[in-house]
Amino acid sequence: MNKMLQKVITEKRLSWEKSDINIENIMVQLSSKSIDMLHYFIENNCDSYNEKTVGQGDFRKKALGLNILRDEIEGLIPQYISNGPGILLIKNVLPSEYTDFEKWKSGEMTFNGKDTIKWKKHLNKLKMALAVISCHLGYLQLQGEEDKEGKKRVYVKEIKDRGMKYGPGSNAHYSDTNQGGDFHTDGAERPFPIPKYLPILFIRPSEKGGQTVVKSIYPTHNRLYKNSPELLKCLYENFIWDRRGSQGEGESNTFEKPIFTYSPKESLIFSYLRVYIESGYSIEKKKMTSEEIAALNALDKEISDENLYLSIKFQPGNLFISNNYMTIHGRSKEGYKDSKLDPRKQRLMIRTWVSEIN
């Protein structure tokens, strides 16, 4: 264990907090040729695919054929995601007509509280754009709960306030709420492999709040290694997790995995959302040991200081990509508040989960 922990300590190029980085360090712009290529692809394929089919092989094959876009994305990944800070912000991935919602009337987005046909078609184009870029990172993973026919599972998920609470006894996910805090990694409710890459396309802001905060997990790991090595060692042991309804038919609604572990390539993998652990123990009617509770408390103390996180206020059309193995993220602790009347001020992002290419 000590050898593995020491290897993490030496990964200084990956270890950063707010004072070490700013937005300009991670912000790039795609070329007009790439944007035009993506635009042309979407307009000519938008009637053939949707959020449930963009993860299939024929879509992926077509997406990888966009050679200019492919080369640009593949050129950015080593510098920013694999060997850099683990985060990247692409300012705009599509022409402004896709994300200029001031031109939309409120009633064109929703009618009687439901998405209009016009808005669904437009949103599908945005989902396709995100899926195309995600294909250049790896393979898309299905998200969401599973029913007998898999109807709730999608490759591109809408992240918005669904008026839900995700505490114990609920199958809701953090992404279904407007809550803040509870800094975490995505796919914490899943056994390995969890998604390595987390691309998020920002579409609409909320009326109030909603900033995303993010930081590297390495400084946290390093401080625990220095100050509480026995508690850190506990975090490398298995905990019980709630699947939150994402298990397949016949599978248990809980499973076990550690919070810190390593991939075969010996890169650190961090997976965490404490509510899902506490819910897992509650389902199994088991209690955590005093050492397990102390280890989680020590971890929470390290990750709870929002002043250590880089805060990002996304603009419509921004694409944010993070390395989900080595960064932790969430919303600012006050969460956000949507407009009750104007859907243009109701926060909306779309997300893919991507596994790395072996």
Secondary structure, 3 states (H helix, E strand, C coil): CHHHHHHHHCCHHHCCCHHHCCHHHHEECCCHHHHHHHHHHHHHHCCCCCCCCCCCHHHHHHHHCCHHHHHHHHHHHHHHHHCCCCEEEECCCCCHHHCCHHHCCHHHHEECCEECHHHHHHHHHHHHHHHHHHHCCEEEECECCCCCCCCCCECCEEECCCCCCCCCCCCCCHHHCCCCEEEECCCCCCCCCCCCEEEEEEEECCCEECCEEEEECHHHHHHHHHHCHHHHHHHCCCEEEECCCCCCCCCCCEEEECCEEECCCCCEEECCCHHHHHHHHHHHCCCCCHHHHHHHHHHHHHHCCHHHCEEECCCCCCEEEEECCCEEEEECCCCEECCCCCHHHCCEEEECEEEECC
